[in-house]
Amino acid sequence: MLEIDEHRGIVRVEPLANMGQISRSLISRGWTLPVVPELDSLTVGGLIMGFGVETSSHKYGLFQHICEAFEIVTAEGKLLKCTPSENPDLFYQIPWSHGTLGFLVAAELKIIPVKKYVRLHYRPVYTLDSMVSVFEHTSRDTKNNDFVEGLVYGCDRAVIMVGNFVDAVGPGSLNAIGRWYKPWFYKHVQTYLERREPGVEYVPVRDYYHRHTRGYFWAMEEIIPFGNHPIFRALLGWAVPPRIELLKYTETQTTQRLREKFHVIQDMLMPIRHLKQSIEYFDAHFRLYPLWLSPMAIKDNGGQRGFVHPFRTEDGLVDEMYVDIGAYGTPGKKGFDNAVALPLLGKFVIEHQGYQALYARTFMSREGFRMMFDHAGYDLLRERLPYCRQAFDEVYDKVSSKGRGSPVEMRRMEKAG
Ligand SMILES: Cc1cc2nc3c(=O)[nH]c(=O)nc-3n(C[C@H](O)[C@H](O)[C@H](O)COP(=O)(O)OP(=O)(O)OC[C@H]3O[C@@H](n4cnc5c(N)ncnc54)[C@H](O)[C@@H]3O)c2cc1C
């Protein structure tokens, strides 16, 4: 269900509406969400209760920042509308709460006019310093750059992309990257690195929004190593990507154990000023490439409460600009083990005022988790809302490996100390 109010510039949706459905429906009517998280299957409910980001987030913030209103049903069965002026404490505390304050039943999201294409400029870089400075400079230039993305192929090489909405195809080629026979996007981007020269393409806007869907960024290559081959594409390209639920259903105990030990899926939201240290950290402790870079503003909202806040310097200055560093795959570092690497990573993120996306596995202690995410407003609300504490677990107990107590992981963590 989707109702557009063009006059107010908002769309009202139910929480199970997903990004594929919304982008299809809005774009055909000349509109788009300002932030369209990549994968078709991500839902409005999940993106609000968890988190969502896209390469336009340097301008518009996280998915939660394009929300104008929530309707939730609380543990006592009350329907509450929450906006910045009506139940504001709840409005700012719902994002990241993972359904532990109530059930979301509807949301109002901002919409903006859309254009037909994204003009995409690819710029290869060959040192860590140029990678960091080009990425930071383009991310902070929110007036001139509608989209900014980096794909890092090694500690000293990356392709930084800048996109802008345009109405027509200009000099450069048209590339409908979403077609079933097209190469995975990250493979296509890599060709600019090999050619050692920048380039421009015009990508139909919906193809741009969902450019990583077919390859699940690069995760699909581990699942179907021959998935980019023309013969596979000709015969079965239409069937990709398979549903994550199906992959989990077909997993055996052994592959689950191997995945838990060696496989990494993590998104770290780091202050952009710590981008260089973060890439160096990943190189030293994971050696896992490609890495995904998506700039994102964590909005201050006049210092409102909520789980996440922008970076504050010792002088009290606020810097909203962050970067999502996405690491997906099997690290190349010798002797790598999640039970050792992930607690250290949590420590690194806390020390640098960053946040970890909660869909990923976290081995943080409850104290560490509370250090990373501000629980002040959340604790007050859980006290105040009738039956909330009896009905819903805390976020930590819902999302963390310790809270969930995966027996395999717990044993290995105990052994690893
Ligand atoms: C394979 C994979 C790829 C990803 N890719 C991206 C990406 O490209 N861009 C990006 O921004 N993020 C990405 N993410 C992160 C993703 O955005 C978050 O994990 C998001 O929370 C998932 O949304 P979902 O619709 O799958 O929600 P779910 O995982 O189903 O739900 C997330 C949480 O929200 C709660 N919840 C959901 N709906 C409601 C509701 N109506 N009321 C109360 N609670 C609710 C659930 O109980 C759960 O705790 C990815 C995650 C995975 C696993």
The ligand as an SDF file (V2000), in Angstrom:
LIG
                    3D

 53 58  0  0  0  0  0  0  0  0999 V2000
   22.3380   -9.4310    2.6590 C   0  0  0  0  0  0  0  0  0  0  0  0
   22.1480   -8.0390    3.2150 C   0  0  0  0  0  0  0  0  0  0  0  0
   22.3550   -6.9430    2.3800 C   0  0  0  0  0  0  0  0  0  0  0  0
   22.1700   -5.6530    2.8490 C   0  0  0  0  0  0  0  0  0  0  0  0
   22.3670   -4.6090    2.0030 N   0  0  0  0  0  0  0  0  0  0  0  0
   22.1130   -3.3700    2.4120 C   0  0  0  0  0  0  0  0  0  0  0  0
   22.2070   -2.2630    1.5200 C   0  0  0  0  0  0  0  0  0  0  0  0
   22.5290   -2.4230    0.3730 O   0  0  0  0  0  0  0  0  0  0  0  0
   21.9390   -1.0350    1.9800 N   0  0  0  0  0  0  0  0  0  0  0  0
   21.5540   -0.8310    3.2710 C   0  0  0  0  0  0  0  0  0  0  0  0
   21.2990    0.2760    3.6400 O   0  0  0  0  0  0  0  0  0  0  0  0
   21.4710   -1.8470    4.1310 N   0  0  0  0  0  0  0  0  0  0  0  0
   21.7230   -3.0950    3.7370 C   0  0  0  0  0  0  0  0  0  0  0  0
   21.6190   -4.1310    4.6220 N   0  0  0  0  0  0  0  0  0  0  0  0
   21.2530   -3.8450    6.0120 C   0  0  0  0  0  0  0  0  0  0  0  0
   19.7600   -3.7350    6.0800 C   0  0  0  0  0  0  0  0  0  0  0  0
   19.3460   -2.5020    5.5850 O   0  0  0  0  0  0  0  0  0  0  0  0
   19.2800   -3.8350    7.5170 C   0  0  0  0  0  0  0  0  0  0  0  0
   19.6730   -5.0820    8.0130 O   0  0  0  0  0  0  0  0  0  0  0  0
   17.7760   -3.7210    7.5740 C   0  0  0  0  0  0  0  0  0  0  0  0
   17.4040   -3.6140    8.9330 O   0  0  0  0  0  0  0  0  0  0  0  0
   17.1700   -4.9660    6.9350 C   0  0  0  0  0  0  0  0  0  0  0  0
   15.9020   -4.7090    6.4850 O   0  0  0  0  0  0  0  0  0  0  0  0
   14.9110   -5.9250    6.2770 P   0  0  0  0  0  0  0  0  0  0  0  0
   13.7620   -5.3760    5.5290 O   0  0  0  0  0  0  0  0  0  0  0  0
   15.6020   -7.1060    5.7140 O   0  0  0  0  0  0  0  0  0  0  0  0
   14.4320   -6.1380    7.7950 O   0  0  0  0  0  0  0  0  0  0  0  0
   14.5100   -7.3470    8.7820 P   0  0  0  0  0  0  0  0  0  0  0  0
   15.8920   -7.8860    8.8280 O   0  0  0  0  0  0  0  0  0  0  0  0
   13.3730   -8.2330    8.5080 O   0  0  0  0  0  0  0  0  0  0  0  0
   14.2110   -6.5490   10.1390 O   0  0  0  0  0  0  0  0  0  0  0  0
   15.1940   -5.7740   10.7960 C   0  0  0  0  0  0  0  0  0  0  0  0
   14.7160   -5.5390   12.2240 C   0  0  0  0  0  0  0  0  0  0  0  0
   13.5700   -4.6910   12.2250 O   0  0  0  0  0  0  0  0  0  0  0  0
   12.4810   -5.3280   12.9010 C   0  0  0  0  0  0  0  0  0  0  0  0
   11.2520   -4.9740   12.1750 N   0  0  0  0  0  0  0  0  0  0  0  0
   11.0320   -5.0930   10.8550 C   0  0  0  0  0  0  0  0  0  0  0  0
    9.7840   -4.6410   10.5470 N   0  0  0  0  0  0  0  0  0  0  0  0
    9.2330   -4.2120   11.7160 C   0  0  0  0  0  0  0  0  0  0  0  0
    7.9790   -3.6290   12.0520 C   0  0  0  0  0  0  0  0  0  0  0  0
    7.0490   -3.4030   11.1460 N   0  0  0  0  0  0  0  0  0  0  0  0
    7.7580   -3.3320   13.3570 N   0  0  0  0  0  0  0  0  0  0  0  0
    8.6860   -3.5760   14.3110 C   0  0  0  0  0  0  0  0  0  0  0  0
    9.9000   -4.1120   14.0350 N   0  0  0  0  0  0  0  0  0  0  0  0
   10.1730   -4.4270   12.7500 C   0  0  0  0  0  0  0  0  0  0  0  0
   12.7890   -6.8300   12.8290 C   0  0  0  0  0  0  0  0  0  0  0  0
   12.1790   -7.5450   13.8770 O   0  0  0  0  0  0  0  0  0  0  0  0
   14.3110   -6.8230   12.9440 C   0  0  0  0  0  0  0  0  0  0  0  0
   14.7290   -6.7070   14.2860 O   0  0  0  0  0  0  0  0  0  0  0  0
   21.7900   -5.4290    4.1850 C   0  0  0  0  0  0  0  0  0  0  0  0
   21.5790   -6.5240    5.0340 C   0  0  0  0  0  0  0  0  0  0  0  0
   21.7630   -7.8240    4.5500 C   0  0  0  0  0  0  0  0  0  0  0  0
   21.5160   -8.9940    5.4800 C   0  0  0  0  0  0  0  0  0  0  0  0
  1  2  1  0
  2  3  1  0
  2 52  2  0
  3  4  2  0
  4  5  1  0
  4 50  1  0
  5  6  2  0
  6  7  1  0
  6 13  1  0
  7  8  2  0
  7  9  1  0
  9 10  1  0
 10 11  2  0
 10 12  1  0
 12 13  2  0
 13 14  1  0
 14 15  1  0
 14 50  1  0
 15 16  1  0
 16 17  1  0
 16 18  1  0
 18 19  1  0
 18 20  1  0
 20 21  1  0
 20 22  1  0
 22 23  1  0
 23 24  1  0
 24 25  2  0
 24 26  1  0
 24 27  1  0
 27 28  1  0
 28 29  2  0
 28 30  1  0
 28 31  1  0
 31 32  1  0
 32 33  1  0
 33 34  1  0
 33 48  1  0
 34 35  1  0
 35 36  1  0
 35 46  1  0
 36 37  1  0
 36 45  1  0
 37 38  2  0
 38 39  1  0
 39 40  1  0
 39 45  2  0
 40 41  1  0
 40 42  2  0
 42 43  1  0
 43 44  2  0
 44 45  1  0
 46 47  1  0
 46 48  1  0
 48 49  1  0
 50 51  2  0
 51 52  1  0
 52 53  1  0
M  END
$$$$
